Amino acid sequence: MSTVGNSTNIFWQESPVGKLERQKLLHQKSCVVWITGLSGSGKSTLACSLSRELFTRGNLSYVLDGDNLRHGLNQDLGFKAEDRTENIRRVGEVAKLFADAGLICIASLISPYRKDRDSCRAMLPDANFIEVFMNMPLTLCEERDPKGLYKLARAGKIKGFTGIDDPYEPPLNCEIEIKQKAGVCPTPGAMAGEVVTYLEEKGYLQHQ
């Protein structure tokens, strides 16, 4: 047994049903698909399209959306660097639990800092962390501006906005990179298809 954190009276309780048994029940191999990129790069679009495609194939997934989580789990956090780090740490821990439950967890967050994403990767055993980088240019994201946030940031009404006055650190060794081809953005279906193909090739969607 081991203790953790600042407490000396907390012990890990093993479950009588293990991860491998849960994966067998769901006929899939669990993992975390971590989608990162600028606001407006298409993270949520990909997450929703991927979740739907997996569902049609009989695979169970769950989307952890950055904005949605700030309505509940992370509603006490702002956007300072230390709050962003804590935001990602919490989501990483939740994603780890979903993966342990046997699900394909799709986390969709800007997650601008490389060290924070790498910390989430380190939480998972067996390299089951699949980083998807939505590599879309800032000009395109700002042109889309689906939530009107870039306009507010440019007007100085939002401080610390990623890509404007706060940095975004792109992945150095992501598993999947999605970007424009000949100046054209791939469709939601095409993006989801690219991730599904990767999952198939790596054995995540095969019956256990």
Backbone as a printed PyTorch tensor [residue, N CA C, xyz], in Angstrom:
tensor([[[  0.8420,  -1.1910,   0.0000],
         [  0.0000,   0.0000,   0.0000],
         [  0.8850,   1.2520,   0.0000]],

        [[  0.2980,   2.3360,  -0.5020],
         [  1.0680,   3.5760,  -0.5500],
         [  0.1970,   4.7460,  -0.1390]],

        [[  0.8500,   5.8110,   0.2850],
         [  0.1460,   7.0460,   0.6060],
         [  0.4290,   8.0560,  -0.4940]],

        [[ -0.3680,   9.1120,  -0.5480],
         [ -0.2220,  10.0660,  -1.6320],
         [ -0.5330,  11.4730,  -1.1390]],

        [[  0.0770,  12.4820,  -1.7900],
         [ -0.2260,  13.8670,  -1.4790],
         [  0.1830,  14.2530,  -0.0740]],

        [[ -0.5900,  15.1540,   0.5330],
         [ -0.2720,  15.6700,   1.8630],
         [ -0.8590,  14.8120,   2.9790]],

        [[ -1.6710,  13.8250,   2.6320],
         [ -2.3100,  13.0000,   3.6560],
         [ -1.4970,  11.7450,   3.9250]],

        [[ -1.6140,  11.2500,   5.1190],
         [ -0.9070,  10.0220,   5.4850],
         [ -1.8720,   8.8750,   5.7380]],

        [[ -3.1590,   9.1420,   5.5240],
         [ -4.1580,   8.1030,   5.8090],
         [ -5.0240,   7.7950,   4.5970]],

        [[ -4.4650,   7.9780,   3.3950],
         [ -5.1780,   7.6670,   2.1520],
         [ -4.4700,   6.5110,   1.4680]],

        [[ -5.2220,   5.4660,   1.1370],
         [ -4.6440,   4.2780,   0.5280],
         [ -5.4030,   3.9250,  -0.7480]],

        [[ -4.6820,   3.4030,  -1.7160],
         [ -5.2860,   3.0200,  -2.9930],
         [ -6.1230,   1.7590,  -2.8180]],

        [[ -7.3730,   1.8050,  -3.2850],
         [ -8.2760,   0.6520,  -3.1960],
         [ -8.3760,  -0.0110,  -4.5510]],

        [[ -7.9210,  -1.2180,  -4.6390],
         [ -7.9830,  -1.9590,  -5.8990],
         [ -9.4130,  -2.3990,  -6.1870]],

        [[ -9.7740,  -2.3860,  -7.4710],
         [-11.1000,  -2.8360,  -7.8900],
         [-11.0600,  -4.3240,  -8.2160]],

        [[-12.1380,  -5.0500,  -7.9250],
         [-12.1750,  -6.4850,  -8.2530],
         [-12.2910,  -6.7290,  -9.7550]],

        [[-12.6860,  -5.7010, -10.5110],
         [-12.7650,  -5.7980, -11.9690],
         [-11.6770,  -4.9100, -12.5600]],

        [[-10.8010,  -5.4890, -13.3660],
         [ -9.6620,  -4.7530, -13.8860],
         [ -9.9020,  -4.1250, -15.2470]],

        [[ -8.9520,  -3.3010, -15.6600],
         [ -9.0380,  -2.5890, -16.9370],
         [ -9.1650,  -3.5570, -18.1190]],

        [[ -8.3880,  -4.6150, -18.1060],
         [ -8.4310,  -5.5700, -19.2130],
         [ -9.8060,  -6.2210, -19.3220]],

        [[-10.4280,  -6.4900, -18.1890],
         [-11.7740,  -7.0730, -18.2030],
         [-12.7960,  -6.0840, -18.7570]],

        [[-12.6290,  -4.8080, -18.4030],
         [-13.5490,  -3.7900, -18.9180],
         [-13.3720,  -3.6010, -20.4270]],

        [[-12.1320,  -3.6490, -20.8850],
         [-11.8750,  -3.5360, -22.3220],
         [-12.4980,  -4.7130, -23.0780]],

        [[-12.3970,  -5.8950, -22.4830],
         [-12.9800,  -7.0760, -23.1120],
         [-14.4900,  -6.9530, -23.1960]],

        [[-15.1040,  -6.4100, -22.1520],
         [-16.5480,  -6.2080, -22.1320],
         [-16.9900,  -5.2470, -23.2410]],

        [[-16.1680,  -4.2000, -23.4800],
         [-16.4980,  -3.1760, -24.4750],
         [-15.9660,  -3.4920, -25.8680]],

        [[-15.1820,  -4.5670, -25.9830],
         [-14.6220,  -4.9790, -27.2720],
         [-13.7800,  -3.8750, -27.9080]],

        [[-12.9330,  -3.2690, -27.1070],
         [-12.0450,  -2.2450, -27.6280],
         [-10.8750,  -2.0710, -26.6790]],

        [[ -9.8510,  -1.3730, -27.1470],
         [ -8.7100,  -1.0390, -26.3100],
         [ -8.7980,   0.4480, -25.9850]],

        [[ -8.7060,   0.7900, -24.7260],
         [ -8.9060,   2.1770, -24.3170],
         [ -7.6670,   3.0250, -24.5700]],

        [[ -7.9030,   4.3320, -24.6780],
         [ -6.8190,   5.2810, -24.8910],
         [ -7.3540,   6.6850, -24.6620]],

        [[ -6.4660,   7.6610, -24.7240],
         [ -6.8470,   9.0680, -24.6700],
         [ -6.4150,   9.7310, -25.9750]],

        [[ -7.3800,  10.2860, -26.6880],
         [ -7.0940,  11.0660, -27.8900],
         [ -7.1340,  12.5260, -27.4650]],

        [[ -5.9670,  13.1490, -27.3850],
         [ -5.8630,  14.5160, -26.8760],
         [ -5.7390,  15.4800, -28.0560]],

        [[ -6.7920,  16.2800, -28.2810],
         [ -6.8200,  17.2000, -29.4130],
         [ -6.4270,  18.5870, -28.9260]],

        [[ -5.3480,  19.1340, -29.4770],
         [ -4.8370,  20.4250, -29.0570],
         [ -4.7060,  21.3670, -30.2540]],

        [[ -4.8140,  22.6590, -29.9840],
         [ -4.6840,  23.6510, -31.0530],
         [ -5.3070,  24.9610, -30.6270]],

        [[ -5.1370,  25.9590, -31.4520],
         [ -5.6720,  27.2800, -31.1650],
         [ -7.1970,  27.2700, -31.1120]],

        [[ -7.7560,  28.2680, -30.4670],
         [ -9.2020,  28.4610, -30.5020],
         [ -9.6250,  28.6800, -31.9550]],

        [[-10.6460,  27.9620, -32.3800],
         [-11.1150,  28.0920, -33.7550],
         [-10.4110,  27.1930, -34.7440]],

        [[ -9.5160,  26.3230, -34.2590],
         [ -8.7740,  25.4470, -35.1640],
         [ -9.5710,  24.2140, -35.5740]],

        [[-10.6840,  23.9470, -34.8730],
         [-11.5210,  22.8060, -35.2310],
         [-11.4640,  21.6480, -34.2600]],

        [[-10.9880,  21.9000, -33.0490],
         [-10.8570,  20.8260, -32.0570],
         [-12.1970,  20.1940, -31.7130]],

        [[-13.1650,  21.0260, -31.3610],
         [-14.4810,  20.5050, -30.9720],
         [-15.1860,  19.8430, -32.1480]],

        [[-14.9990,  20.4050, -33.3280],
         [-15.5920,  19.8100, -34.5300],
         [-15.0580,  18.4080, -34.7460]],

        [[-13.7480,  18.2470, -34.6150],
         [-13.1440,  16.9310, -34.7670],
         [-13.6030,  15.9950, -33.6600]],

        [[-13.6300,  16.4850, -32.4220],
         [-14.0180,  15.6410, -31.2890],
         [-15.4230,  15.0770, -31.4810]],

        [[-16.3590,  15.9290, -31.8830],
         [-17.7440,  15.4920, -32.0740],
         [-17.8680,  14.5310, -33.2480]],

        [[-17.1800,  14.8380, -34.3340],
         [-17.2310,  13.9790, -35.5170],
         [-16.6050,  12.6190, -35.2290]],

        [[-15.5020,  12.6260, -34.5020],
         [-14.8180,  11.3830, -34.1530],
         [-15.6850,  10.5400, -33.2270]],

        [[-16.2980,  11.1730, -32.2360],
         [-17.1560,  10.4470, -31.3040],
         [-18.3220,   9.7910, -32.0260]],

        [[-18.9290,  10.5090, -32.9650],
         [-20.0450,   9.9650, -33.7310],
         [-19.5910,   8.7930, -34.6040]],

        [[-18.4410,   8.9400, -35.2390],
         [-17.9290,   7.8750, -36.1090],
         [-17.6250,   6.6200, -35.2940]],

        [[-17.0300,   6.7970, -34.1360],
         [-16.7450,   5.6440, -33.2770],
         [-18.0310,   4.9730, -32.8240]],

        [[-19.0280,   5.7840, -32.5040],
         [-20.3160,   5.2390, -32.0800],
         [-20.9420,   4.3720, -33.1710]],

        [[-20.8810,   4.8410, -34.4090],
         [-21.4650,   4.0740, -35.5170],
         [-20.7300,   2.7590, -35.7270]],

        [[-19.4860,   2.6960, -35.2840],
         [-18.6980,   1.4780, -35.4210],
         [-18.8410,   0.5640, -34.2040]],

        [[-19.6170,   1.0070, -33.2130],
         [-19.8190,   0.1870, -32.0220],
         [-18.7670,   0.3770, -30.9570]],

        [[-18.0300,   1.4980, -31.0190],
         [-16.9990,   1.7810, -30.0110],
         [-17.4700,   2.8940, -29.0930]],

        [[-17.2520,   2.6990, -27.7890],
         [-17.7080,   3.6590, -26.7930],
         [-16.6230,   4.6880, -26.4990]],

        [[-16.9820,   5.9530, -26.6740],
         [-16.0510,   7.0420, -26.3790],
         [-16.7660,   8.0910, -25.5400]],

        [[-15.9750,   9.0180, -25.0100],
         [-16.5680,  10.1450, -24.2840],
         [-15.6980,  11.3720, -24.5220]],

        [[-16.3590,  12.5040, -24.7980],
         [-15.6350,  13.7380, -25.0940],
         [-15.5160,  14.5990, -23.8390]],

        [[-14.2950,  14.9820, -23.5140],
         [-14.0290,  15.9610, -22.4680],
         [-13.7020,  17.2780, -23.1720]],

        [[-14.6670,  18.1870, -23.1900],
         [-14.4950,  19.4670, -23.8790],
         [-14.0430,  20.5360, -22.8790]],

        [[-13.0090,  21.2740, -23.2590],
         [-12.4380,  22.2600, -22.3560],
         [-13.4440,  23.2630, -21.8300]],

        [[-14.2640,  23.8160, -22.7150],
         [-15.2670,  24.7940, -22.2800],
         [-16.3100,  24.1520, -21.3740]],

        [[-16.7640,  22.9710, -21.7320],
         [-17.7690,  22.2800, -20.9180],
         [-17.2550,  22.0220, -19.5030]],

        [[-15.9970,  21.6200, -19.3950],
         [-15.4330,  21.3070, -18.0900],
         [-15.2970,  22.5490, -17.2180]],

        [[-15.1540,  23.7100, -17.8430],
         [-15.0600,  24.9510, -17.0790],
         [-16.4300,  25.3830, -16.5370]],

        [[-17.4840,  24.6970, -16.9540],
         [-18.8010,  24.9450, -16.3720],
         [-18.9860,  24.1850, -15.0580]],

        [[-18.1490,  23.2040, -14.8100],
         [-18.3260,  22.3840, -13.6170],
         [-17.0150,  22.0850, -12.9180]],

        [[-16.3380,  21.0410, -13.3510],
         [-15.1080,  20.5820, -12.7010],
         [-14.0930,  21.6980, -12.4980]],

        [[-13.9370,  22.5490, -13.5050],
         [-12.8980,  23.5820, -13.4570],
         [-13.4590,  25.0010, -13.3940]],

        [[-14.6530,  25.1400, -12.8510],
         [-15.2850,  26.4620, -12.8190],
         [-14.5840,  27.4360, -11.8720]],

        [[-13.7260,  26.9190, -11.0120],
         [-13.0090,  27.7820, -10.0760],
         [-11.6850,  28.2850, -10.6350]],

        [[-11.3740,  27.9320, -11.8820],
         [-10.0890,  28.3000, -12.4650],
         [-10.2260,  29.4140, -13.4920]],

        [[ -9.2190,  30.2810, -13.5300],
         [ -9.1700,  31.3380, -14.5380],
         [ -8.2380,  30.9400, -15.6710]],

        [[ -7.5590,  31.9370, -16.2470],
         [ -6.7110,  31.6640, -17.3990],
         [ -5.2700,  32.1210, -17.1960]],

        [[ -4.8960,  32.3450, -15.9350],
         [ -3.4840,  32.6020, -15.6480],
         [ -2.7080,  31.3080, -15.9000]],

        [[ -1.4080,  31.4340, -16.0700],
         [ -0.5770,  30.2700, -16.4110],
         [ -0.7600,  29.1350, -15.4080]],

        [[ -0.7830,  29.4710, -14.1140],
         [ -0.9170,  28.4170, -13.1060],
         [ -2.3120,  27.7970, -13.1410]],

        [[ -3.3290,  28.5890, -13.4680],
         [ -4.6830,  28.0480, -13.5890],
         [ -4.7990,  27.1520, -14.8180]],

        [[ -4.1680,  27.5420, -15.9030],
         [ -4.1730,  26.7030, -17.1070],
         [ -3.5220,  25.3600, -16.8250]],

        [[ -2.4110,  25.4040, -16.0790],
         [ -1.7140,  24.1590, -15.7290],
         [ -2.5980,  23.2600, -14.8810]],

        [[ -3.2740,  23.8370, -13.8940],
         [ -4.1600,  23.0450, -13.0380],
         [ -5.3570,  22.5300, -13.8270]],

        [[ -5.8630,  23.3340, -14.7370],
         [ -6.9650,  22.9190, -15.6080],
         [ -6.5920,  21.6590, -16.3800]],

        [[ -5.4220,  21.6750, -16.9910],
         [ -4.9860,  20.5350, -17.7940],
         [ -4.6690,  19.3340, -16.8990]],

        [[ -4.1060,  19.5780, -15.7300],
         [ -3.8070,  18.4640, -14.8130],
         [ -5.0840,  17.7320, -14.4350]],

        [[ -6.1280,  18.4980, -14.0970],
         [ -7.3950,  17.8660, -13.7210],
         [ -7.9860,  17.0770, -14.8820]],

        [[ -7.9750,  17.6730, -16.0550],
         [ -8.5410,  16.9780, -17.2190],
         [ -7.7270,  15.7180, -17.5160]],

        [[ -6.4150,  15.8100, -17.3660],
         [ -5.5720,  14.6320, -17.5740],
         [ -5.9250,  13.5040, -16.6200]],

        [[ -6.1700,  13.8490, -15.3610],
         [ -6.5400,  12.8320, -14.3740],
         [ -7.8980,  12.2070, -14.7070]],

        [[ -8.8560,  13.0340, -15.1360],
         [-10.1690,  12.5080, -15.5050],
         [-10.0540,  11.6290, -16.7460]],

        [[ -9.2630,  12.0780, -17.7270],
         [ -9.0680,  11.2940, -18.9440],
         [ -8.4520,   9.9350, -18.6140]],

        [[ -7.5320,   9.9410, -17.6740],
         [ -6.9000,   8.6920, -17.2330],
         [ -7.9400,   7.7400, -16.6520]],

        [[ -8.8990,   8.2830, -15.8800],
         [ -9.9520,   7.4490, -15.3070],
         [-10.8520,   6.8630, -16.3880]],

        [[-11.1910,   7.6780, -17.3860],
         [-12.0230,   7.1820, -18.4820],
         [-11.3000,   6.0640, -19.2320]],

        [[-10.0090,   6.2550, -19.4700],
         [ -9.2350,   5.2140, -20.1520],
         [ -9.1760,   3.9490, -19.3020]],

        [[ -9.0300,   4.1070, -17.9980],
         [ -9.0010,   2.9540, -17.1050],
         [-10.3460,   2.2360, -17.1100]],

        [[-11.4220,   2.9930, -17.3710],
         [-12.7580,   2.3960, -17.4450],
         [-12.9560,   1.6050, -18.7340]],

        [[-12.0200,   1.7320, -19.6670],
         [-12.1070,   0.9830, -20.9110],
         [-12.5920,   1.7970, -22.0970]],

        [[-12.8160,   3.0960, -21.9010],
         [-13.3460,   3.9460, -22.9630],
         [-12.2320,   4.5720, -23.8040]],

        [[-12.6180,   5.0390, -24.9630],
         [-11.7530,   5.8890, -25.7750],
         [-12.1160,   7.3170, -25.3820]],

        [[-11.2480,   7.9610, -24.6430],
         [-11.5090,   9.3070, -24.1440],
         [-10.9690,  10.3280, -25.1410]],

        [[-11.8320,  11.2570, -25.5490],
         [-11.4430,  12.3030, -26.4910],
         [-11.4110,  13.6190, -25.7260]],

        [[-10.2170,  14.1380, -25.4900],
         [-10.0660,  15.3960, -24.7690],
         [ -9.7910,  16.5120, -25.7660]],

        [[-10.6380,  17.5390, -25.7320],
         [-10.5330,  18.6340, -26.6810],
         [-10.2910,  19.9350, -25.9340]],

        [[ -9.0330,  20.3700, -25.9210],
         [ -8.6570,  21.5750, -25.1800],
         [ -7.5380,  22.3120, -25.9130]],

        [[ -7.5110,  23.6280, -25.7740],
         [ -6.3950,  24.3800, -26.3500],
         [ -5.0910,  23.8390, -25.7920]],

        [[ -5.0480,  23.6230, -24.4850],
         [ -3.8640,  23.1020, -23.7870],
         [ -2.5800,  23.6710, -24.3970]],

        [[ -2.3340,  24.9680, -24.1890],
         [ -1.2750,  25.6600, -24.9180],
         [  0.1570,  25.3160, -24.5330]],

        [[  0.3460,  24.7960, -23.3200],
         [  1.7150,  24.5980, -22.8600],
         [  2.1580,  23.1460, -23.0270]],

        [[  3.2880,  22.9820, -23.6630],
         [  3.8120,  21.6520, -23.9900],
         [  4.0400,  20.8060, -22.7490]],

        [[  4.5790,  21.4250, -21.6990],
         [  4.9000,  20.6540, -20.4920],
         [  3.6450,  20.0790, -19.8350]],

        [[  2.5360,  20.8100, -19.9360],
         [  1.2850,  20.3250, -19.3520],
         [  0.7440,  19.1340, -20.1260]],

        [[  0.8070,  19.2040, -21.4650],
         [  0.3570,  18.0630, -22.2790],
         [  1.2540,  16.8550, -22.0400]],

        [[  2.5500,  17.1070, -21.9270],
         [  3.4850,  16.0020, -21.6870],
         [  3.2330,  15.3610, -20.3230]],

        [[  2.8130,  16.1700, -19.3540],
         [  2.4950,  15.6130, -18.0350],
         [  1.3000,  14.6770, -18.1230]],

        [[  0.3110,  15.0380, -18.9480],
         [ -0.8540,  14.1660, -19.1370],
         [ -0.4460,  12.8780, -19.8410]],

        [[  0.4270,  12.9990, -20.8060],
         [  0.9320,  11.7990, -21.4940],
         [  1.6070,  10.8560, -20.5000]],

        [[  2.3690,  11.4190, -19.5840],
         [  3.1110,  10.6120, -18.6150],
         [  2.1960,   9.8980, -17.6230]],

        [[  0.9390,  10.3590, -17.5030],
         [  0.0000,   9.7140, -16.5790],
         [ -0.4420,   8.3400, -17.0760]],

        [[ -0.3560,   8.1170, -18.3840],
         [ -0.9350,   6.9100, -18.9650],
         [  0.1080,   5.8320, -19.2160]],

        [[ -0.2180,   4.5910, -18.8860],
         [  0.6950,   3.4870, -19.1730],
         [  0.5690,   3.0440, -20.6300]],

        [[  1.5430,   2.2970, -21.0870],
         [  1.4800,   1.6520, -22.4050],
         [  1.3490,   2.6350, -23.5730]],

        [[  1.7850,   3.8620, -23.3650],
         [  1.7920,   4.8620, -24.4420],
         [  0.4240,   5.0350, -25.1020]],

        [[ -0.6400,   4.9620, -24.3010],
         [ -1.9920,   5.0830, -24.8590],
         [ -2.4900,   6.5320, -24.8660]],

        [[ -1.5900,   7.4510, -25.1420],
         [ -1.8920,   8.8660, -25.2570],
         [ -1.6300,   9.2730, -26.7010]],

        [[ -2.6840,   9.6610, -27.3960],
         [ -2.5640,   9.9830, -28.8210],
         [ -2.8080,  11.4760, -28.9860]],

        [[ -1.7510,  12.2070, -29.2520],
         [ -1.8390,  13.6580, -29.3700],
         [ -2.1680,  14.0390, -30.8090]],

        [[ -3.2630,  14.7770, -30.9680],
         [ -3.6950,  15.2350, -32.2950],
         [ -3.5430,  16.7540, -32.3260]],

        [[ -2.6900,  17.2260, -33.2010],
         [ -2.4090,  18.6590, -33.3010],
         [ -3.1950,  19.2630, -34.4630]],

        [[ -4.1270,  20.1480, -34.1200],
         [ -4.8740,  20.8760, -35.1440],
         [ -4.0150,  22.0470, -35.6030]],

        [[ -3.1880,  21.7920, -36.5820],
         [ -2.1960,  22.7710, -37.0340],
         [ -2.8040,  23.7170, -38.0660]],

        [[ -3.6230,  24.6190, -37.5710],
         [ -4.2580,  25.6050, -38.4330],
         [ -3.6590,  26.9810, -38.1560]],

        [[ -3.4020,  27.7710, -39.1960],
         [ -2.7740,  29.0840, -38.9900],
         [ -3.6540,  30.0240, -38.1910]],

        [[ -3.0040,  30.9020, -37.4310],
         [ -3.7170,  31.8750, -36.6150],
         [ -4.6590,  32.7190, -37.4710]],

        [[ -4.2310,  33.0830, -38.6660],
         [ -5.0740,  33.9180, -39.5310],
         [ -6.4000,  33.2420, -39.8330]],

        [[ -6.3660,  31.9220, -40.0630],
         [ -7.5910,  31.1780, -40.3380],
         [ -8.4770,  31.1160, -39.0930]],

        [[ -7.8670,  30.8090, -37.9460],
         [ -8.6300,  30.7050, -36.6970],
         [ -9.2760,  32.0410, -36.3520]],

        [[ -8.5270,  33.1080, -36.5810],
         [ -9.0500,  34.4340, -36.2690],
         [-10.1520,  34.8290, -37.2520]],

        [[-10.0160,  34.3760, -38.4740],
         [-11.0540,  34.6390, -39.4780],
         [-12.3370,  33.9040, -39.1270]],

        [[-12.1950,  32.6810, -38.6390],
         [-13.3740,  31.9040, -38.2380],
         [-14.0090,  32.5230, -36.9910]],

        [[-13.1860,  32.6900, -35.9600],
         [-13.5900,  33.2950, -34.6850],
         [-15.0180,  32.9120, -34.2890]],

        [[-15.3110,  31.5900, -34.1480],
         [-16.6880,  31.1410, -33.9180],
         [-17.3320,  31.6820, -32.6430]],

        [[-16.5100,  32.0140, -31.6510],
         [-17.0540,  32.5020, -30.3800],
         [-16.8480,  34.0160, -30.1960]],

        [[-16.2690,  34.6600, -31.2100],
         [-16.0400,  36.0930, -31.1230],
         [-14.9430,  36.4810, -30.1480]],

        [[-14.0800,  35.5120, -29.7790],
         [-13.0750,  35.7670, -28.7540],
         [-11.8630,  36.5220, -29.2860]],

        [[-11.4760,  36.2430, -30.5290],
         [-10.3260,  36.9540, -31.0940],
         [-10.6240,  38.4480, -31.2100]],

        [[-11.8320,  38.7600, -31.6050],
         [-12.2270,  40.1620, -31.7300],
         [-12.1260,  40.8630, -30.3770]],

        [[-12.5790,  40.1880, -29.3270],
         [-12.4960,  40.7600, -27.9840],
         [-11.0490,  40.8850, -27.5300]],

        [[-10.2300,  39.8780, -27.8630],
         [ -8.8150,  39.9090, -27.4760],
         [ -8.0860,  41.0450, -28.1840]],

        [[ -8.3650,  41.2320, -29.4670],
         [ -7.7280,  42.3080, -30.2310],
         [ -8.1490,  43.6740, -29.7030]],

        [[ -9.3520,  43.7370, -29.1450],
         [ -9.8510,  44.9980, -28.5970],
         [ -9.3680,  45.2180, -27.1640]],

        [[ -8.6060,  44.2560, -26.6390],
         [ -8.0820,  44.3840, -25.2860],
         [ -9.0660,  44.0460, -24.1960]],

        [[-10.1850,  43.4390, -24.5800],
         [-11.2120,  43.1110, -23.5980],
         [-10.9920,  41.7400, -22.9600]],

        [[-10.1170,  40.9360, -23.5540],
         [ -9.7160,  39.6530, -22.9800],
         [ -8.2000,  39.6640, -22.8850]],

        [[ -7.6690,  39.4090, -21.7090],
         [ -6.2280,  39.3710, -21.5090],
         [ -5.7500,  37.9230, -21.4210]],

        [[ -4.5420,  37.6820, -21.8710],
         [ -3.9600,  36.3460, -21.8040],
         [ -4.6130,  35.3700, -22.7550]],

        [[ -4.9920,  35.8310, -23.9390],
         [ -5.6700,  34.9620, -24.9020],
         [ -4.6350,  34.2540, -25.7840]],

        [[ -4.7390,  32.9400, -25.8450],
         [ -3.7640,  32.1390, -26.5770],
         [ -3.6910,  32.5510, -28.0450]],

        [[ -2.4690,  32.7980, -28.4930],
         [ -2.2390,  33.1700, -29.8820],
         [ -2.1700,  34.6630, -30.0880]],

        [[ -2.6860,  35.4350, -29.1130],
         [ -2.6640,  36.8910, -29.2140],
         [ -1.6510,  37.4720, -28.2240]],

        [[ -1.9200,  37.3300, -26.9300],
         [ -0.9550,  37.8210, -25.9470],
         [ -0.5550,  36.7350, -24.9400]],

        [[ -0.7820,  35.4940, -25.3040],
         [ -0.3080,  34.3550, -24.5300],
         [  0.1460,  33.2970, -25.5330]],

        [[  1.2440,  32.6030, -25.2640],
         [  1.8190,  31.7110, -26.2790],
         [  1.0700,  30.3890, -26.4560]],

        [[  1.2000,  29.8210, -27.6410],
         [  0.7960,  28.4420, -27.8850],
         [  2.0500,  27.6840, -28.2970]],

        [[  2.3440,  26.6110, -27.5930],
         [  3.5340,  25.8130, -27.8730],
         [  3.1220,  24.5460, -28.6220]],

        [[  3.3860,  24.4800, -29.9230],
         [  2.9580,  23.3250, -30.7060],
         [  3.6840,  22.0530, -30.2930]],

        [[  3.0380,  20.9080, -30.4590],
         [  3.6860,  19.6320, -30.1320],
         [  4.9420,  19.4160, -30.9700]],

        [[  5.8930,  18.7100, -30.3990],
         [  7.1250,  18.3920, -31.1190],
         [  7.0630,  17.0030, -31.7400]],

        [[  6.3250,  16.1020, -31.1050],
         [  6.2530,  14.7140, -31.5910],
         [  4.8410,  14.1670, -31.4400]],

        [[  3.8670,  14.8540, -32.0270],
         [  2.4870,  14.3760, -31.9280],
         [  2.2780,  13.1570, -32.8210]],

        [[  1.2750,  12.3550, -32.4660],
         [  0.9690,  11.1650, -33.2640],
         [  0.2470,  11.5250, -34.5640]],

        [[ -0.5950,  12.5430, -34.5180],
         [ -1.3790,  12.9370, -35.6960],
         [ -1.3550,  14.4540, -35.8250]],

        [[ -1.1110,  14.9260, -37.0350],
         [ -1.1480,  16.3630, -37.3220],
         [ -2.1640,  16.6100, -38.4280]],

        [[ -3.1160,  17.4730, -38.1510],
         [ -4.1530,  17.7800, -39.1340],
         [ -3.9920,  19.2300, -39.5740]],

        [[ -3.8590,  19.4200, -40.8770],
         [ -3.6510,  20.7740, -41.3880],
         [ -4.2890,  20.9220, -42.7590]],

        [[ -4.2080,  22.1120, -43.3010],
         [ -4.7580,  22.3930, -44.6140],
         [ -3.9620,  21.6500, -45.6850]],

        [[ -4.6650,  21.3000, -46.7450],
         [ -4.0110,  20.6910, -47.8990],
         [ -4.3300,  21.5470, -49.1110]],

        [[ -3.2800,  22.1020, -49.6890],
         [ -3.4390,  23.0270, -50.8080],
         [ -4.3440,  24.1920, -50.4260]],

        [[ -4.1990,  24.6410, -49.1760],
         [ -4.9670,  25.7810, -48.7050],
         [ -6.4000,  25.4850, -48.3360]],

        [[ -6.7780,  24.2060, -48.3370],
         [ -8.1500,  23.8110, -48.0310],
         [ -8.1750,  22.9720, -46.7570]],

        [[ -9.0900,  23.3060, -45.8480],
         [ -9.2240,  22.5420, -44.6100],
         [ -9.9630,  21.2340, -44.8790]],

        [[ -9.5190,  20.1350, -44.2790],
         [-10.2510,  18.8700, -44.4480],
         [-11.6310,  18.9620, -43.8080]],

        [[-12.5580,  18.1970, -44.3160],
         [-13.9180,  18.1730, -43.7650],
         [-13.9000,  17.4760, -42.3990]],

        [[-14.9330,  17.6880, -41.5790],
         [-15.0080,  16.9850, -40.2930],
         [-14.9140,  15.4700, -40.4670]],

        [[-15.5830,  14.9460, -41.4900],
         [-15.5390,  13.5090, -41.7290],
         [-14.1530,  13.0230, -42.0910]],

        [[-13.4450,  13.8140, -42.8870],
         [-12.0910,  13.4410, -43.2930],
         [-11.1450,  13.4650, -42.0920]],

        [[-11.3000,  14.4720, -41.2480],
         [-10.4600,  14.5580, -40.0500],
         [-10.7170,  13.3670, -39.1300]],

        [[-11.9830,  13.0620, -38.9040],
         [-12.3260,  11.9280, -38.0530],
         [-11.8040,  10.6310, -38.6540]],

        [[-11.9050,  10.5280, -39.9860],
         [-11.4290,   9.3380, -40.6720],
         [ -9.9370,   9.1190, -40.4840]],

        [[ -9.1940,  10.2080, -40.4620],
         [ -7.7440,  10.1040, -40.2660],
         [ -7.4150,   9.5520, -38.8840]],

        [[ -8.1550,  10.0070, -37.8790],
         [ -7.9140,   9.5140, -36.5230],
         [ -8.3840,   8.0700, -36.3870]],

        [[ -9.5370,   7.7520, -36.9670],
         [-10.0570,   6.3870, -36.9080],
         [ -9.0800,   5.4130, -37.5690]],

        [[ -8.5250,   5.8070, -38.6950],
         [ -7.5430,   4.9610, -39.3760],
         [ -6.3530,   4.6740, -38.4750]],

        [[ -5.8800,   5.6950, -37.7910],
         [ -4.7630,   5.5200, -36.8570],
         [ -5.1460,   4.5460, -35.7430]],

        [[ -6.3350,   4.7370, -35.1790],
         [ -6.7860,   3.8580, -34.0950],
         [ -6.9170,   2.4120, -34.5630]],

        [[ -7.4000,   2.2340, -35.7790],
         [ -7.5230,   0.8860, -36.3440],
         [ -6.1530,   0.2430, -36.5130]],

        [[ -5.2360,   1.0140, -37.0700],
         [ -3.9020,   0.4770, -37.3270],
         [ -3.1720,   0.1090, -36.0440]],

        [[ -3.4580,   0.8200, -34.9670],
         [ -2.7940,   0.5620, -33.6920],
         [ -3.5480,  -0.4460, -32.8290]],

        [[ -4.6690,  -0.9550, -33.3420],
         [ -5.3900,  -2.0250, -32.6420],
         [ -6.3570,  -1.5890, -31.5780]],

        [[ -6.7110,  -0.3090, -31.5230],
         [ -7.6270,   0.1590, -30.4820],
         [ -9.0830,  -0.2290, -30.7580]],

        [[ -9.4200,  -0.4360, -32.0190],
         [-10.8060,  -0.7090, -32.3720],
         [-11.0810,  -2.1770, -32.6380]],

        [[-10.0820,  -3.0070, -32.4950],
         [-10.2550,  -4.4390, -32.7170],
         [-10.8890,  -5.0710, -31.4900]],

        [[-11.6930,  -6.0810, -31.7160],
         [-12.3170,  -6.8020, -30.5940],
         [-11.2400,  -7.5110, -29.7960]],

        [[-11.3490,  -7.3360, -28.5100],
         [-10.3540,  -7.9480, -27.6120],
         [-10.7200,  -9.3910, -27.2880]]])
